[in-house]
Amino acid sequence: MRFEVQRLCKEFRGRNGVVHALEGVTFSAEEREFLCIVGPSGCGKTTLLKVIAGLLEPTSGQIIFSEDTVDGRPRSAMVFQEHGLFPWMTVLDNVAFGLEMQGVEQEERYDRARNFIEKVGLTPFGNSFPHELSVGMSQRVGIARAFVADAQMLLMDEPFGALDTQTRLVLQEELVRIWKEHQKLVVYVTHDIEEAILLGDRVCVMSGRPGRIREEILVPLHRPRDLSVRDIPEITEIKWHIWEMLEDEVRKSLWIPS
């Protein structure tokens, strides 16, 4: 199984003219890969995920999954920075909701939902409502909901961006643990260079608007990983290399000379 984005372009037309959000985006990913995409604010990272998920139509280009051009897109689940839980549903019902939409029988969908709620350590909160949860707990519910759907691909849009450092580090570890167990293709968007290196098998670096893939970087690290990898000279070199590309793009967007 292989996933490819080929020469993808996306334009938005409004009263002030045409905004070129993505231009010629091309990359591929393998089954069970954890691919991170990092780029400056406003470069089209979220737009790219929405096009892949089928929430937006591309202006041109194509998405290929395995050997077939995808019309409806591969079966995917998306996790946003805002968890998007239904406030009138319990944790259990939120996690099971996607399965209900797939037509899964009640007993099976609740069994599967409870299994993933356990995996994210929230079994005591299965009957709680979103307003009773912390932000970190809500994001764990979102991760459980994404994995329980048994999607072929998980699309994650800065899911830990709003969390404090300690909570973010713990949830990064939990995400990787669940991913290794279920071996889904993950496309993970972030603006955090260290997060991309810590999580990803590869890192795609995007340019400023219109978003393009400037470079793909293989992360030469075995798993499991921890924060100590930041001190490895080769990783420090990669981090600074990515930052030099991003700094250039950020300066352009702010009209600050390099």
C-alpha positions in Angstrom: 0.0 0.0 0.0 1.3 3.4 -1.0 0.0 6.9 -0.7 1.0 9.7 -3.1 0.1 13.4 -3.5 1.0 14.6 -7.0 1.3 18.2 -8.1 -1.5 19.3 -5.8 -2.7 22.9 -6.1 -5.4 24.7 -4.1 -6.7 28.2 -4.8 -9.3 30.2 -2.9 -11.3 32.8 -4.8 -12.8 35.8 -3.0 -13.7 39.4 -3.3 -10.0 40.4 -3.0 -8.9 38.0 -5.7 -7.2 34.6 -5.8 -5.2 33.2 -2.9 -2.8 30.5 -3.9 -2.7 28.2 -0.8 -0.9 25.2 -2.3 1.2 24.9 -5.4 2.6 21.7 -6.9 2.7 19.8 -3.6 4.2 16.4 -4.2 5.2 13.7 -1.7 4.5 10.1 -0.9 4.2 7.9 2.2 4.4 4.2 2.9 2.0 2.0 4.9 2.8 2.2 8.7 4.9 5.3 8.2 4.8 8.3 10.6 5.3 11.3 8.3 5.6 14.8 9.8 4.9 18.0 7.9 6.4 21.1 9.3 6.1 24.7 8.0 5.6 28.3 9.0 2.2 29.7 9.9 -0.1 30.2 7.0 1.8 27.9 4.6 -1.2 25.7 3.9 -0.5 22.8 6.2 -4.1 22.5 7.4 -5.5 23.1 3.9 -3.3 20.2 2.7 -4.7 17.8 5.3 -8.3 18.9 4.5 -7.7 18.2 0.8 -6.3 14.8 1.6 -9.3 14.1 3.8 -11.7 15.1 1.1 -13.0 18.1 3.1 -11.8 20.4 0.3 -11.5 19.8 -3.4 -8.1 20.4 -5.0 -7.8 23.0 -7.8 -5.6 20.6 -9.7 -3.3 17.6 -9.0 -4.3 14.2 -7.7 -4.1 11.9 -4.7 -3.2 8.3 -5.3 -3.8 5.5 -2.7 -2.2 2.2 -3.6 -2.7 1.8 -7.3 -6.0 3.7 -7.7 -6.7 7.4 -8.1 -8.7 8.4 -5.1 -12.1 10.1 -5.8 -13.6 9.8 -2.3 -10.1 9.6 -0.7 -8.7 6.8 1.4 -10.6 6.0 4.5 -9.1 8.5 7.0 -9.6 9.9 10.4 -8.6 13.4 11.4 -7.5 14.9 14.7 -7.5 18.7 15.1 -5.9 21.0 17.6 -9.5 21.6 18.9 -10.8 18.1 19.9 -14.2 18.6 18.4 -16.0 16.3 20.9 -19.8 16.5 20.9 -20.6 18.2 24.3 -23.9 16.3 24.7 -22.3 12.9 24.4 -20.3 11.0 27.0 -16.7 9.9 26.3 -17.9 6.5 25.3 -20.5 7.8 22.9 -18.0 10.2 21.4 -15.5 7.5 20.7 -18.2 5.1 19.3 -19.9 7.7 17.1 -17.8 7.1 14.0 -18.6 3.4 14.3 -22.2 4.1 14.5 -22.0 6.1 11.3 -20.3 3.1 9.7 -23.3 0.9 10.7 -21.5 -1.1 13.3 -23.9 -2.8 15.7 -24.2 -1.3 19.2 -22.6 -4.1 21.2 -19.5 -4.3 18.9 -19.0 -0.5 18.6 -19.2 0.0 22.4 -16.8 -2.9 22.9 -14.3 -1.4 20.5 -14.8 2.1 21.9 -14.1 0.8 25.5 -11.0 -0.9 24.3 -9.5 2.3 22.9 -10.7 4.3 25.9 -8.6 1.9 28.0 -5.6 2.3 25.6 -5.6 6.1 26.3 -6.0 5.6 30.0 -9.5 7.0 30.4 -11.6 4.0 31.5 -12.8 5.7 34.7 -14.1 8.6 32.5 -16.2 6.6 30.0 -19.4 8.1 31.3 -18.1 11.6 31.7 -19.0 14.6 29.4 -16.4 16.7 27.6 -16.8 19.7 30.0 -15.7 17.4 32.8 -12.4 16.7 31.1 -9.1 18.6 31.0 -7.8 19.7 27.6 -5.3 16.9 27.6 -7.9 14.3 28.4 -10.1 15.6 25.6 -7.3 15.2 23.1 -6.8 11.6 24.3 -10.5 11.0 23.6 -9.9 12.5 20.1 -7.0 10.1 19.5 -9.1 7.1 20.7 -11.9 8.2 18.3 -9.5 8.4 15.4 -7.9 4.9 16.0 -11.2 3.1 16.8 -12.5 4.0 13.3 -9.9 1.6 11.8 -9.0 4.1 9.2 -6.3 3.5 6.7 -4.7 6.8 7.5 -4.7 9.2 10.4 -4.4 12.9 9.6 -3.3 15.0 12.6 -3.4 18.8 12.6 -1.2 20.0 15.5 -3.2 18.0 18.0 -1.0 18.9 21.0 -0.3 22.5 20.0 -2.5 24.0 22.8 -1.2 21.8 25.6 1.5 22.6 28.2 4.9 21.1 27.6 4.6 18.3 30.2 1.2 17.1 28.9 2.4 17.3 25.3 5.4 15.1 25.9 3.4 12.5 27.7 0.7 12.4 24.9 3.4 12.2 22.2 4.7 9.1 23.9 1.2 7.6 24.1 0.4 8.4 20.5 3.6 6.6 19.3 2.8 3.6 21.6 -0.7 3.2 20.1 0.6 3.9 16.5 3.2 1.2 16.9 0.6 -1.3 18.1 -1.8 -0.6 15.2 0.6 0.4 12.5 -1.5 3.0 10.6 -0.1 5.6 8.2 0.0 8.9 10.1 0.4 12.3 8.5 1.1 14.7 11.3 1.2 18.5 10.8 3.2 20.6 13.3 5.0 23.9 13.5 7.3 22.5 16.2 10.6 21.2 14.7 11.6 19.1 17.7 8.2 17.5 17.8 8.5 16.6 14.1 11.9 15.0 14.7 10.9 13.2 17.8 7.8 11.7 16.2 8.5 11.3 12.5 10.2 8.7 10.4 10.5 11.5 7.8 9.9 15.2 7.9 8.6 17.2 4.9 9.4 20.9 5.2 6.9 23.3 3.6 7.6 26.7 2.1 5.5 29.8 2.9 2.4 30.5 0.8 1.9 29.2 -1.7 2.8 26.0 0.1 5.3 23.7 -1.5 7.4 20.8 -0.2 10.9 22.4 0.0 12.7 19.3 1.3 12.1 15.8 2.6 14.4 14.7 5.5 14.9 11.2 6.8 15.1 11.0 10.6 18.0 8.7 11.4 16.7 7.5 14.7 15.6 4.1 16.0 12.6 3.8 18.3 11.8 4.2 21.1 12.9 7.8 21.3 13.1 10.2 24.2 14.2 13.8 24.8 17.8 12.8 24.9 17.8 12.6 21.1 17.9 16.4 21.0 21.6 16.2 22.1 22.7 13.9 19.3 24.9 16.0 17.0 23.3 14.6 13.8 19.9 15.5 15.1 21.0 19.0 16.2 22.3 19.5 12.7 19.0 18.4 11.2 17.1 20.7 13.6 19.2 23.7 12.6 18.9 22.9 8.9 15.1 22.9 9.1 15.1 26.1 11.2 17.2 27.8 8.6 14.6 27.0 5.9 11.7 28.0 8.1 13.4 31.2 9.3 13.8 32.3 5.7 10.1 31.6 5.0 9.0 33.4 8.2 11.0 36.5 7.3 9.5 36.6 3.9 6.0 36.4 5.3 6.7 39.2 7.7 8.6 41.3 5.1 11.8 41.2 7.2 15.0 41.0 5.2 17.1 37.9 5.6 
